[in-house]
Amino acid sequence: MLRFLLTLARHLDLLGEHALGYAELIRAECAVSLRCWVWRVAAFAAAALFVLIGLVSAAVVLALWSNGIDVASWRAWVVPLVCLLVALACVAFALTRRPPPMSEALMQQLQRDIDLLRAARGGAKTDEAAP
C-alpha cells in the first residue's frame, strides 16, 4: 500500500487528468439524465394544464346545462374530452421518458479502476472459475 501511495504521489498530474476524465464522463451522464427529467417535467406540466382546462370546460358545460341551456349535443363535450385525452397522452409520454442507466463507458472505466486498485494493493484476485 505504501508503494502505491508513493507511486501516486510521484504522478499527481496523471491523477488530475484521470479525475478530469471522470468529470467529463459524469458530466455527459448528467446531461442525458437532465434532458430526460426536463422532458418528464414538461410533459407532466402539460398534462396538468390540459386536465385543468378540461375540468373547467366541463364545469362550464355543466353550468350551462343546469341553467336550462340545451347542451345535450356531443359538440359541447368535445373540448373537455379532447383535453383529458391529451392529458392522458402527456402522462403516457412522461412515463416512457425514464433516465437511462449508467452508460457502458463509465461502468467499464469504474471496473478498470477497481481492478487497478486491487492490483496495486497486491490483492488482485483473478476469477479462473469464471467462463
KEDREN-920564 format. One record per atom (N, C-alpha, C, O, CB): residue in one letter; atom name; x, y, z. Coordinates in steps of 0.2 Angstrom, whole numbers, plus 5000, padded with zeros to 4 digits. Glycine has a CB too. Layout:
N
(A,CA,(X,Y,Z))
...
This chain:
131
(M,N,(5004,4994,5000))
(M,CA,(5000,5000,5000))
(M,C,(5004,5006,5000))
(M,O,(5003,5011,4997))
(M,CB,(4995,5000,5006))
(L,N,(5010,5006,5004))
(L,CA,(5014,5012,5004))
(L,C,(5018,5013,4997))
(L,O,(5018,5019,4995))
(L,CB,(5020,5011,5009))
(R,N,(5019,5008,4994))
(R,CA,(5022,5008,4987))
(R,C,(5017,5012,4982))
(R,O,(5019,5016,4978))
(R,CB,(5024,5001,4984))
(F,N,(5011,5010,4983))
(F,CA,(5006,5013,4979))
(F,C,(5005,5020,4980))
(F,O,(5004,5024,4976))
(F,CB,(4999,5009,4980))
(L,N,(5005,5022,4987))
(L,CA,(5004,5029,4988))
(L,C,(5010,5033,4986))
(L,O,(5010,5039,4984))
(L,CB,(5004,5030,4996))
(L,N,(5016,5030,4986))
(L,CA,(5022,5034,4984))
(L,C,(5022,5035,4976))
(L,O,(5024,5040,4974))
(L,CB,(5029,5030,4986))
(T,N,(5020,5029,4973))
(T,CA,(5019,5030,4966))
(T,C,(5014,5035,4964))
(T,O,(5015,5039,4959))
(T,CB,(5017,5023,4962))
(L,N,(5008,5035,4968))
(L,CA,(5003,5040,4966))
(L,C,(5006,5047,4968))
(L,O,(5004,5052,4964))
(L,CB,(4997,5039,4971))
(A,N,(5010,5048,4973))
(A,CA,(5012,5055,4974))
(A,C,(5017,5057,4969))
(A,O,(5018,5063,4968))
(A,CB,(5016,5055,4981))
(R,N,(5021,5053,4966))
(R,CA,(5025,5055,4960))
(R,C,(5022,5057,4954))
(R,O,(5024,5060,4950))
(R,CB,(5030,5049,4959))
(H,N,(5016,5055,4953))
(H,CA,(5012,5056,4947))
(H,C,(5005,5059,4948))
(H,O,(5000,5057,4946))
(H,CB,(5011,5049,4943))
(L,N,(5005,5065,4952))
(L,CA,(4999,5068,4953))
(L,C,(4996,5071,4947))
(L,O,(4990,5072,4947))
(L,CB,(5001,5074,4958))
(D,N,(5000,5073,4942))
(D,CA,(4997,5076,4936))
(D,C,(4993,5071,4932))
(D,O,(4988,5072,4929))
(D,CB,(5003,5078,4931))
(L,N,(4995,5064,4932))
(L,CA,(4991,5059,4929))
(L,C,(4985,5058,4933))
(L,O,(4979,5057,4930))
(L,CB,(4995,5052,4929))
(L,N,(4985,5059,4940))
(L,CA,(4979,5058,4944))
(L,C,(4974,5064,4942))
(L,O,(4968,5063,4942))
(L,CB,(4981,5058,4951))
(G,N,(4977,5070,4941))
(G,CA,(4972,5075,4939))
(G,C,(4969,5074,4933))
(G,O,(4963,5076,4932))
(G,CB,(4976,5082,4939))
(E,N,(4973,5072,4928))
(E,CA,(4970,5070,4921))
(E,C,(4965,5065,4922))
(E,O,(4959,5065,4918))
(E,CB,(4975,5068,4916))
(H,N,(4966,5060,4926))
(H,CA,(4961,5054,4927))
(H,C,(4955,5057,4930))
(H,O,(4949,5055,4928))
(H,CB,(4964,5049,4931))
(A,N,(4955,5062,4935))
(A,CA,(4950,5065,4938))
(A,C,(4946,5069,4933))
(A,O,(4940,5069,4933))
(A,CB,(4952,5069,4944))
(L,N,(4949,5072,4929))
(L,CA,(4946,5076,4924))
(L,C,(4942,5072,4919))
(L,O,(4937,5074,4916))
(L,CB,(4951,5081,4920))
(G,N,(4945,5066,4917))
(G,CA,(4941,5061,4913))
(G,C,(4935,5059,4916))
(G,O,(4930,5058,4913))
(G,CB,(4946,5055,4911))
(Y,N,(4935,5057,4922))
(Y,CA,(4929,5055,4926))
(Y,C,(4924,5061,4926))
(Y,O,(4918,5060,4925))
(Y,CB,(4931,5053,4933))
(A,N,(4927,5067,4927))
(A,CA,(4922,5073,4927))
(A,C,(4918,5073,4921))
(A,O,(4912,5075,4920))
(A,CB,(4926,5079,4929))
(E,N,(4922,5072,4915))
(E,CA,(4919,5073,4908))
(E,C,(4914,5067,4907))
(E,O,(4908,5068,4905))
(E,CB,(4924,5072,4903))
(L,N,(4915,5061,4910))
(L,CA,(4911,5056,4909))
(L,C,(4904,5057,4913))
(L,O,(4899,5056,4911))
(L,CB,(4914,5049,4911))
(I,N,(4905,5059,4919))
(I,CA,(4900,5061,4924))
(I,C,(4895,5067,4921))
(I,O,(4889,5067,4922))
(I,CB,(4902,5062,4931))
(R,N,(4899,5072,4918))
(R,CA,(4895,5077,4915))
(R,C,(4891,5075,4909))
(R,O,(4885,5077,4909))
(R,CB,(4900,5083,4913))
(A,N,(4893,5070,4905))
(A,CA,(4889,5068,4900))
(A,C,(4883,5064,4902))
(A,O,(4878,5064,4900))
(A,CB,(4894,5063,4895))
(E,N,(4884,5060,4908))
(E,CA,(4879,5056,4911))
(E,C,(4874,5061,4913))
(E,O,(4868,5059,4913))
(E,CB,(4882,5051,4916))
(C,N,(4876,5066,4917))
(C,CA,(4871,5071,4920))
(C,C,(4867,5074,4915))
(C,O,(4861,5076,4916))
(C,CB,(4875,5075,4925))
(A,N,(4870,5076,4909))
(A,CA,(4867,5079,4904))
(A,C,(4861,5075,4901))
(A,O,(4856,5078,4899))
(A,CB,(4872,5081,4898))
(V,N,(4863,5069,4900))
(V,CA,(4857,5064,4897))
(V,C,(4852,5064,4902))
(V,O,(4846,5064,4900))
(V,CB,(4860,5057,4895))
(S,N,(4853,5063,4908))
(S,CA,(4848,5062,4914))
(S,C,(4844,5068,4914))
(S,O,(4838,5068,4915))
(S,CB,(4851,5060,4920))
(L,N,(4848,5074,4914))
(L,CA,(4844,5080,4915))
(L,C,(4839,5081,4909))
(L,O,(4834,5084,4910))
(L,CB,(4849,5086,4915))
(R,N,(4841,5080,4903))
(R,CA,(4837,5081,4897))
(R,C,(4831,5076,4898))
(R,O,(4825,5078,4897))
(R,CB,(4841,5079,4891))
(C,N,(4832,5070,4901))
(C,CA,(4826,5066,4902))
(C,C,(4821,5069,4907))
(C,O,(4815,5069,4906))
(C,CB,(4828,5059,4904))
(W,N,(4824,5071,4912))
(W,CA,(4820,5074,4918))
(W,C,(4816,5080,4916))
(W,O,(4811,5081,4918))
(W,CB,(4824,5076,4924))
(V,N,(4819,5084,4911))
(V,CA,(4816,5091,4909))
(V,C,(4810,5089,4905))
(V,O,(4805,5092,4905))
(V,CB,(4821,5095,4905))
(W,N,(4811,5084,4900))
(W,CA,(4805,5081,4896))
(W,C,(4800,5079,4900))
(W,O,(4794,5080,4899))
(W,CB,(4808,5076,4891))
(R,N,(4801,5075,4906))
(R,CA,(4796,5072,4910))
(R,C,(4793,5078,4914))
(R,O,(4786,5078,4914))
(R,CB,(4799,5068,4915))
(V,N,(4796,5083,4916))
(V,CA,(4793,5088,4920))
(V,C,(4788,5092,4915))
(V,O,(4783,5094,4917))
(V,CB,(4798,5093,4923))
(A,N,(4791,5093,4909))
(A,CA,(4787,5097,4904))
(A,C,(4781,5093,4902))
(A,O,(4775,5096,4902))
(A,CB,(4791,5099,4898))
(A,N,(4781,5087,4902))
(A,CA,(4775,5083,4900))
(A,C,(4770,5083,4905))
(A,O,(4764,5083,4904))
(A,CB,(4777,5076,4898))
(F,N,(4773,5082,4912))
(F,CA,(4768,5082,4917))
(F,C,(4765,5089,4918))
(F,O,(4759,5089,4920))
(F,CB,(4772,5080,4924))
(A,N,(4768,5094,4917))
(A,CA,(4766,5101,4917))
(A,C,(4760,5102,4912))
(A,O,(4755,5105,4913))
(A,CB,(4771,5106,4917))
(A,N,(4762,5099,4906))
(A,CA,(4757,5100,4901))
(A,C,(4751,5096,4902))
(A,O,(4745,5098,4901))
(A,CB,(4760,5098,4894))
(A,N,(4752,5090,4905))
(A,CA,(4746,5086,4907))
(A,C,(4742,5089,4912))
(A,O,(4735,5089,4912))
(A,CB,(4748,5079,4910))
(A,N,(4745,5092,4917))
(A,CA,(4741,5096,4922))
(A,C,(4737,5102,4919))
(A,O,(4731,5103,4921))
(A,CB,(4746,5098,4928))
(L,N,(4740,5105,4915))
(L,CA,(4737,5111,4911))
(L,C,(4731,5108,4908))
(L,O,(4725,5111,4908))
(L,CB,(4742,5115,4907))
(F,N,(4732,5103,4904))
(F,CA,(4726,5100,4900))
(F,C,(4720,5098,4904))
(F,O,(4714,5098,4903))
(F,CB,(4728,5095,4895))
(V,N,(4722,5095,4910))
(V,CA,(4717,5092,4915))
(V,C,(4713,5098,4917))
(V,O,(4707,5098,4918))
(V,CB,(4720,5088,4921))
(L,N,(4717,5103,4919))
(L,CA,(4713,5109,4922))
(L,C,(4709,5112,4917))
(L,O,(4703,5114,4918))
(L,CB,(4719,5115,4924))
(I,N,(4711,5113,4910))
(I,CA,(4707,5116,4905))
(I,C,(4701,5111,4904))
(I,O,(4695,5114,4903))
(I,CB,(4711,5117,4899))
(G,N,(4702,5105,4904))
(G,CA,(4696,5100,4903))
(G,C,(4691,5100,4909))
(G,O,(4685,5100,4907))
(G,CB,(4699,5093,4902))
(L,N,(4694,5101,4915))
(L,CA,(4689,5101,4920))
(L,C,(4685,5108,4920))
(L,O,(4679,5108,4922))
(L,CB,(4693,5101,4927))
(V,N,(4688,5114,4919))
(V,CA,(4685,5120,4918))
(V,C,(4680,5120,4913))
(V,O,(4674,5122,4914))
(V,CB,(4690,5126,4917))
(S,N,(4682,5117,4907))
(S,CA,(4677,5117,4901))
(S,C,(4671,5113,4903))
(S,O,(4665,5114,4901))
(S,CB,(4680,5115,4895))
(A,N,(4672,5107,4906))
(A,CA,(4667,5103,4908))
(A,C,(4662,5106,4913))
(A,O,(4656,5105,4913))
(A,CB,(4670,5096,4911))
(A,N,(4665,5110,4918))
(A,CA,(4661,5114,4923))
(A,C,(4657,5119,4919))
(A,O,(4651,5120,4921))
(A,CB,(4666,5117,4928))
(V,N,(4660,5122,4914))
(V,CA,(4656,5127,4910))
(V,C,(4650,5123,4907))
(V,O,(4644,5126,4907))
(V,CB,(4660,5130,4905))
(V,N,(4651,5118,4904))
(V,CA,(4645,5114,4901))
(V,C,(4640,5112,4906))
(V,O,(4634,5113,4904))
(V,CB,(4648,5108,4897))
(L,N,(4642,5110,4912))
(L,CA,(4638,5108,4917))
(L,C,(4634,5114,4920))
(L,O,(4628,5113,4921))
(L,CB,(4641,5104,4923))
(A,N,(4637,5119,4920))
(A,CA,(4634,5126,4922))
(A,C,(4629,5128,4917))
(A,O,(4623,5130,4919))
(A,CB,(4639,5131,4924))
(L,N,(4630,5127,4911))
(L,CA,(4625,5129,4906))
(L,C,(4619,5124,4906))
(L,O,(4614,5127,4905))
(L,CB,(4629,5129,4899))
(W,N,(4621,5118,4907))
(W,CA,(4615,5113,4907))
(W,C,(4611,5114,4913))
(W,O,(4605,5113,4913))
(W,CB,(4618,5106,4907))
(S,N,(4614,5116,4919))
(S,CA,(4610,5117,4925))
(S,C,(4606,5123,4925))
(S,O,(4601,5123,4928))
(S,CB,(4614,5117,4931))
(N,N,(4607,5128,4920))
(N,CA,(4603,5134,4919))
(N,C,(4598,5133,4914))
(N,O,(4595,5138,4912))
(N,CB,(4608,5140,4918))
(G,N,(4597,5127,4911))
(G,CA,(4592,5126,4907))
(G,C,(4594,5127,4899))
(G,O,(4590,5126,4895))
(G,CB,(4586,5130,4908))
(I,N,(4600,5128,4898))
(I,CA,(4603,5129,4891))
(I,C,(4604,5122,4888))
(I,O,(4607,5118,4892))
(I,CB,(4609,5133,4891))
(D,N,(4602,5121,4882))
(D,CA,(4602,5114,4879))
(D,C,(4609,5113,4877))
(D,O,(4612,5116,4872))
(D,CB,(4597,5113,4873))
(V,N,(4613,5108,4881))
(V,CA,(4620,5106,4879))
(V,C,(4620,5099,4878))
(V,O,(4625,5096,4880))
(V,CB,(4625,5109,4885))
(A,N,(4615,5096,4876))
(A,CA,(4615,5089,4875))
(A,C,(4618,5087,4869))
(A,O,(4620,5081,4868))
(A,CB,(4607,5086,4875))
(S,N,(4620,5091,4865))
(S,CA,(4624,5090,4859))
(S,C,(4631,5087,4861))
(S,O,(4634,5089,4866))
(S,CB,(4624,5096,4854))
(W,N,(4633,5083,4857))
(W,CA,(4640,5080,4858))
(W,C,(4646,5085,4857))
(W,O,(4651,5084,4860))
(W,CB,(4641,5074,4853))
(R,N,(4644,5090,4854))
(R,CA,(4649,5095,4852))
(R,C,(4651,5099,4859))
(R,O,(4656,5102,4859))
(R,CB,(4647,5100,4847))
(A,N,(4646,5099,4864))
(A,CA,(4648,5103,4870))
(A,C,(4653,5099,4874))
(A,O,(4656,5102,4878))
(A,CB,(4641,5104,4874))
(W,N,(4653,5093,4873))
(W,CA,(4658,5089,4877))
(W,C,(4665,5087,4873))
(W,O,(4669,5084,4876))
(W,CB,(4655,5082,4879))
(V,N,(4665,5090,4867))
(V,CA,(4671,5088,4864))
(V,C,(4678,5091,4867))
(V,O,(4683,5088,4868))
(V,CB,(4671,5091,4856))
(V,N,(4677,5098,4869))
(V,CA,(4683,5101,4872))
(V,C,(4685,5098,4878))
(V,O,(4691,5096,4879))
(V,CB,(4681,5108,4873))
(P,N,(4681,5096,4883))
(P,CA,(4683,5093,4889))
(P,C,(4686,5086,4888))
(P,O,(4691,5084,4891))
(P,CB,(4678,5092,4894))
(L,N,(4683,5082,4883))
(L,CA,(4686,5075,4882))
(L,C,(4692,5076,4878))
(L,O,(4697,5072,4880))
(L,CB,(4680,5072,4878))
(V,N,(4693,5080,4873))
(V,CA,(4699,5081,4870))
(V,C,(4705,5083,4875))
(V,O,(4710,5080,4874))
(V,CB,(4699,5086,4864))
(C,N,(4703,5088,4879))
(C,CA,(4708,5090,4884))
(C,C,(4711,5084,4888))
(C,O,(4716,5083,4890))
(C,CB,(4706,5096,4888))
(L,N,(4706,5080,4891))
(L,CA,(4708,5075,4895))
(L,C,(4711,5069,4891))
(L,O,(4716,5066,4894))
(L,CB,(4701,5072,4898))
(L,N,(4710,5068,4885))
(L,CA,(4714,5063,4881))
(L,C,(4721,5066,4880))
(L,O,(4726,5062,4880))
(L,CB,(4710,5062,4874))
(V,N,(4722,5072,4878))
(V,CA,(4728,5075,4878))
(V,C,(4732,5074,4884))
(V,O,(4738,5073,4884))
(V,CB,(4728,5082,4875))
(A,N,(4729,5075,4890))
(A,CA,(4732,5075,4896))
(A,C,(4734,5068,4897))
(A,O,(4740,5066,4900))
(A,CB,(4727,5077,4902))
(L,N,(4730,5063,4895))
(L,CA,(4732,5056,4896))
(L,C,(4738,5054,4892))
(L,O,(4743,5050,4894))
(L,CB,(4727,5051,4894))
(A,N,(4738,5057,4886))
(A,CA,(4744,5056,4881))
(A,C,(4751,5059,4884))
(A,O,(4756,5056,4883))
(A,CB,(4743,5059,4874))
(C,N,(4750,5065,4887))
(C,CA,(4756,5068,4890))
(C,C,(4758,5064,4896))
(C,O,(4764,5063,4897))
(C,CB,(4754,5075,4893))
(V,N,(4754,5061,4900))
(V,CA,(4756,5057,4906))
(V,C,(4759,5051,4903))
(V,O,(4765,5048,4906))
(V,CB,(4750,5055,4910))
(A,N,(4757,5048,4898))
(A,CA,(4760,5042,4895))
(A,C,(4767,5043,4892))
(A,O,(4771,5039,4893))
(A,CB,(4755,5039,4889))
(F,N,(4767,5049,4889))
(F,CA,(4774,5051,4886))
(F,C,(4779,5052,4892))
(F,O,(4785,5050,4891))
(F,CB,(4773,5058,4882))
(A,N,(4777,5055,4897))
(A,CA,(4781,5057,4903))
(A,C,(4783,5050,4906))
(A,O,(4789,5050,4909))
(A,CB,(4778,5061,4908))
(L,N,(4779,5045,4907))
(L,CA,(4781,5039,4910))
(L,C,(4786,5035,4906))
(L,O,(4789,5031,4908))
(L,CB,(4775,5035,4911))
(T,N,(4786,5036,4899))
(T,CA,(4790,5032,4895))
(T,C,(4797,5036,4895))
(T,O,(4802,5032,4893))
(T,CB,(4788,5032,4888))
(R,N,(4798,5042,4897))
(R,CA,(4804,5045,4897))
(R,C,(4808,5044,4904))
(R,O,(4808,5048,4908))
(R,CB,(4803,5053,4896))
(R,N,(4811,5038,4905))
(R,CA,(4814,5037,4911))
(R,C,(4822,5038,4909))
(R,O,(4824,5037,4904))
(R,CB,(4813,5029,4913))
(P,N,(4825,5040,4914))
(P,CA,(4833,5042,4913))
(P,C,(4836,5035,4912))
(P,O,(4835,5030,4915))
(P,CB,(4836,5045,4919))
(P,N,(4841,5035,4907))
(P,CA,(4844,5028,4906))
(P,C,(4849,5026,4911))
(P,O,(4851,5031,4915))
(P,CB,(4848,5029,4899))
(P,N,(4850,5020,4912))
(P,CA,(4855,5018,4917))
(P,C,(4862,5021,4915))
(P,O,(4863,5023,4909))
(P,CB,(4855,5010,4917))
(M,N,(4867,5020,4919))
(M,CA,(4873,5022,4918))
(M,C,(4876,5019,4912))
(M,O,(4876,5014,4911))
(M,CB,(4878,5021,4925))
(S,N,(4880,5024,4908))
(S,CA,(4882,5021,4902))
(S,C,(4888,5016,4903))
(S,O,(4891,5015,4908))
(S,CB,(4885,5027,4898))
(E,N,(4889,5012,4897))
(E,CA,(4893,5007,4897))
(E,C,(4901,5009,4898))
(E,O,(4905,5006,4901))
(E,CB,(4893,5002,4891))
(A,N,(4902,5015,4895))
(A,CA,(4909,5018,4896))
(A,C,(4911,5019,4903))
(A,O,(4916,5018,4905))
(A,CB,(4909,5024,4891))
(L,N,(4906,5022,4907))
(L,CA,(4908,5024,4914))
(L,C,(4908,5018,4918))
(L,O,(4912,5017,4922))
(L,CB,(4902,5029,4916))
(M,N,(4904,5013,4916))
(M,CA,(4904,5007,4920))
(M,C,(4911,5003,4919))
(M,O,(4914,5000,4924))
(M,CB,(4898,5002,4918))
(Q,N,(4913,5003,4913))
(Q,CA,(4919,5000,4911))
(Q,C,(4925,5003,4914))
(Q,O,(4930,5000,4917))
(Q,CB,(4920,4999,4903))
(Q,N,(4925,5010,4914))
(Q,CA,(4931,5014,4917))
(Q,C,(4931,5012,4925))
(Q,O,(4936,5012,4928))
(Q,CB,(4930,5021,4916))
(L,N,(4925,5012,4928))
(L,CA,(4925,5011,4935))
(L,C,(4928,5004,4937))
(L,O,(4932,5003,4941))
(L,CB,(4918,5011,4938))
(Q,N,(4926,4999,4933))
(Q,CA,(4928,4992,4934))
(Q,C,(4936,4992,4933))
(Q,O,(4939,4988,4936))
(Q,CB,(4925,4987,4929))
(R,N,(4938,4995,4928))
(R,CA,(4946,4995,4926))
(R,C,(4949,4998,4932))
(R,O,(4955,4996,4934))
(R,CB,(4947,4999,4920))
(D,N,(4947,5004,4935))
(D,CA,(4950,5007,4941))
(D,C,(4950,5003,4947))
(D,O,(4955,5003,4951))
(D,CB,(4947,5014,4942))
(I,N,(4944,4999,4948))
(I,CA,(4944,4995,4954))
(I,C,(4949,4989,4953))
(I,O,(4952,4987,4958))
(I,CB,(4937,4992,4954))
(D,N,(4950,4987,4947))
(D,CA,(4954,4981,4946))
(D,C,(4962,4984,4947))
(D,O,(4966,4980,4950))
(D,CB,(4954,4978,4939))
(L,N,(4963,4990,4944))
(L,CA,(4970,4993,4945))
(L,C,(4971,4994,4953))
(L,O,(4977,4993,4955))
(L,CB,(4970,4999,4941))
(L,N,(4966,4996,4956))
(L,CA,(4967,4997,4964))
(L,C,(4969,4991,4967))
(L,O,(4973,4990,4972))
(L,CB,(4961,5001,4967))
(R,N,(4965,4986,4965))
(R,CA,(4966,4979,4968))
(R,C,(4973,4976,4967))
(R,O,(4976,4973,4971))
(R,CB,(4961,4974,4966))
(A,N,(4975,4977,4961))
(A,CA,(4982,4975,4958))
(A,C,(4987,4979,4962))
(A,O,(4992,4976,4964))
(A,CB,(4983,4976,4951))
(A,N,(4986,4985,4963))
(A,CA,(4991,4990,4966))
(A,C,(4992,4988,4974))
(A,O,(4997,4988,4977))
(A,CB,(4989,4997,4966))
(R,N,(4986,4986,4977))
(R,CA,(4986,4984,4984))
(R,C,(4990,4977,4985))
(R,O,(4992,4975,4990))
(R,CB,(4979,4983,4986))
(G,N,(4990,4973,4979))
(G,CA,(4993,4967,4980))
(G,C,(4988,4961,4981))
(G,O,(4990,4956,4982))
(G,CB,(4999,4967,4985))
(G,N,(4982,4963,4981))
(G,CA,(4977,4958,4982))
(G,C,(4973,4957,4976))
(G,O,(4967,4956,4976))
(G,CB,(4972,4961,4987))
(A,N,(4976,4957,4970))
(A,CA,(4972,4956,4964))
(A,C,(4970,4948,4964))
(A,O,(4975,4944,4964))
(A,CB,(4976,4958,4958))
(K,N,(4964,4947,4963))
(K,CA,(4962,4940,4963))
(K,C,(4959,4939,4956))
(K,O,(4954,4943,4954))
(K,CB,(4956,4939,4968))
(T,N,(4961,4934,4953))
(T,CA,(4958,4933,4946))
(T,C,(4953,4927,4947))
(T,O,(4953,4923,4951))
(T,CB,(4964,4930,4941))
(D,N,(4948,4928,4943))
(D,CA,(4942,4923,4943))
(D,C,(4944,4918,4937))
(D,O,(4942,4918,4932))
(D,CB,(4935,4927,4941))
(E,N,(4947,4912,4940))
(E,CA,(4949,4907,4935))
(E,C,(4942,4903,4934))
(E,O,(4942,4900,4928))
(E,CB,(4954,4902,4937))
(A,N,(4938,4903,4938))
(A,CA,(4932,4899,4938))
(A,C,(4927,4902,4933))
(A,O,(4922,4899,4931))
(A,CB,(4929,4898,4944))
(A,N,(4927,4908,4932))
(A,CA,(4923,4912,4928))
(A,C,(4924,4910,4920))
(A,O,(4929,4909,4918))
(A,CB,(4923,4920,4929))
(P,N,(4918,4909,4916))
(P,CA,(4919,4907,4909))
(P,C,(4922,4913,4905))
(P,O,(4923,4912,4899))
(P,CB,(4913,4905,4906))
